[in-house]
Amino acid sequence: MKKTILAAGLVMALLAVSGPALAQAKPAPAPDKAKILGTWSLDVFAGGMTITLSLLLEEAEGKLAGKISEANGMFSDAPLINIEYDGERLAYDISIPSPPDGAVRAWKTELKVGEDVVEGNIANAEAGMSATISGKRVKK
């Protein structure tokens, strides 16, 4: 009888301790996409050159969508793919014509998002190229 009471007390104690921990395992709220929606002016610093890009981010059917263009017309409206945003970090892939030969290459971009500013890098592992990026939201 004492063993049964002791076992029941132990089970109750374990449930009391683990119950709050289980209740806290809720999914994180979705990040506020408004922080990144709109047009961004990005400067890519590569090999002594600065390449200016225009990035447009919008919401389509509840998901992030976007496109990117180069200011001098090297490419325009290249779609962003594999877009990820967690509230602090924006990542996406693009396939665009790239220096030095203008060949279309896949690039991975990762940006830290601040208040109307971003900074990070863009890289193409296959070609072993990378560059830093900084940018700001274009005010309407």
C-alpha positions in Angstrom: 0.0 0.0 0.0 2.8 2.4 0.9 4.6 1.5 -2.3 1.5 2.3 -4.3 1.0 5.7 -2.6 4.7 6.5 -3.1 4.6 5.5 -6.8 1.4 7.5 -7.4 3.0 10.5 -5.6 6.1 10.2 -7.8 4.0 10.1 -11.0 2.1 13.2 -9.9 5.3 15.0 -9.1 6.7 14.1 -12.6 3.5 15.3 -14.3 3.6 18.6 -12.4 7.2 19.2 -13.4 6.8 18.1 -17.1 3.4 19.6 -17.7 4.6 23.2 -18.0 7.5 22.1 -20.3 5.1 20.4 -22.6 2.7 23.4 -22.7 5.6 25.6 -23.8 6.3 23.5 -26.9 4.1 25.8 -29.0 5.3 26.7 -32.5 6.9 30.1 -32.8 4.7 32.8 -34.3 5.2 33.7 -37.9 7.7 36.5 -38.5 6.3 40.0 -39.4 6.8 40.1 -43.2 6.0 43.8 -43.3 9.6 44.3 -42.0 10.9 43.2 -45.4 8.2 43.9 -47.9 8.8 46.6 -50.5 11.7 47.7 -52.7 15.3 47.6 -51.5 18.4 49.1 -53.1 21.4 46.7 -52.6 25.0 47.4 -53.2 27.2 44.3 -53.9 30.9 44.9 -53.3 33.0 42.5 -55.4 36.5 42.8 -56.7 36.8 46.5 -56.3 33.5 47.0 -58.1 30.1 48.0 -56.7 27.1 46.5 -58.4 23.7 48.1 -57.6 20.6 45.9 -57.5 17.0 46.6 -57.0 15.2 43.9 -54.9 11.4 43.8 -54.7 9.8 41.7 -52.0 6.0 41.1 -51.9 3.5 38.7 -50.4 1.7 36.4 -52.9 -0.9 33.9 -51.7 0.5 34.1 -48.1 4.1 33.5 -49.1 7.1 35.7 -49.8 7.8 36.3 -53.5 10.3 38.6 -55.1 12.5 39.6 -58.0 15.8 41.3 -58.5 17.3 43.5 -61.2 20.7 45.0 -61.9 20.7 48.8 -62.3 22.6 48.9 -65.6 20.4 46.3 -67.3 22.7 43.3 -67.1 19.5 41.4 -66.0 16.0 42.4 -64.8 13.2 40.8 -62.9 15.2 37.6 -62.0 12.8 35.6 -59.7 13.9 34.8 -56.1 13.7 31.1 -55.3 13.9 29.2 -51.9 13.0 32.4 -50.0 13.4 32.0 -46.2 12.7 34.7 -43.6 12.7 34.1 -39.8 12.3 37.7 -38.6 16.0 38.5 -38.5 17.5 36.7 -41.5 16.4 36.7 -45.1 17.8 34.1 -47.5 17.1 33.4 -51.1 18.6 31.9 -54.3 18.8 33.6 -57.7 20.1 32.5 -61.1 21.6 35.5 -62.9 24.2 36.4 -65.5 27.4 37.0 -63.6 30.9 38.5 -64.2 33.4 37.9 -65.6 31.8 36.1 -68.5 28.1 36.8 -68.2 27.3 33.1 -67.7 24.1 32.4 -65.7 25.0 31.1 -62.3 23.1 30.2 -59.2 23.8 32.4 -56.2 22.8 32.0 -52.6 22.1 35.3 -50.7 21.9 35.6 -46.9 21.0 39.0 -45.3 20.7 40.1 -41.7 17.6 42.4 -41.6 17.6 45.5 -39.5 15.3 48.5 -39.3 15.1 49.4 -43.1 18.6 48.1 -43.7 20.1 44.8 -44.6 23.7 43.4 -44.8 25.1 40.1 -45.6 26.7 38.2 -48.5 26.0 36.5 -51.8 28.0 33.5 -52.9 28.4 31.0 -55.8 30.0 27.9 -54.4 30.6 26.3 -57.8 32.7 29.3 -59.0 34.2 29.9 -55.6 33.0 33.5 -55.6 31.4 35.6 -52.9 30.8 39.3 -52.1 29.3 41.4 -49.4 26.0 43.2 -49.7 24.6 46.2 -47.9 21.3 47.8 -48.6 18.4 49.9 -47.5 14.7 50.1 -48.1 13.6 52.5 -50.8 11.2 55.0 -49.2 8.0 55.8 -51.1 
